Amino acid sequence: MKKESEIINDEELKRFFLNEAMLLCPSALGDVLEREKLQILYNTLQKIVKLLGVLNHCNLEMHYVEIYHVFGFYFTEKDGEKRKKRKMSERLEDYGQFMYHLVRMKSVIAHYYAYSLQHLRSLEHTMELYYPGYLQNRMKDIPREQKMDILKEETEK
């Protein structure tokens, strides 16, 4: 895969990130310095990558099955108010639908996670290039060279 500097020059990349900061981060609007806008965008992208990483690496299928096993046991084996059991069953069904949609979107989550991670690295490069030493709160838990097995499998198909 080509590096971002081979696809787009550094000045265009900086402009892109400044525009994205204004679109993605309401706090970057107004009278804010460019480096502060990039820092705000960087912090937002860190949070997005963290969320997508959790969703990508979580075994959603197991959560879905476990919820039904646990609650199903209590709904059928325990005596109690039928109305309360019905309400809990409806809530469980709603949660189950939510989990089902997440499971179906797992490949999209993986792709967007990889994209966001690369985006974050490109922003780091741009910030270090134009504002050396300004970058704060770097994410330590995400490795620089992370391989996405899911992406490789899908591109080979």
Disulfide bonds with the S-S distance in Angstrom:
none
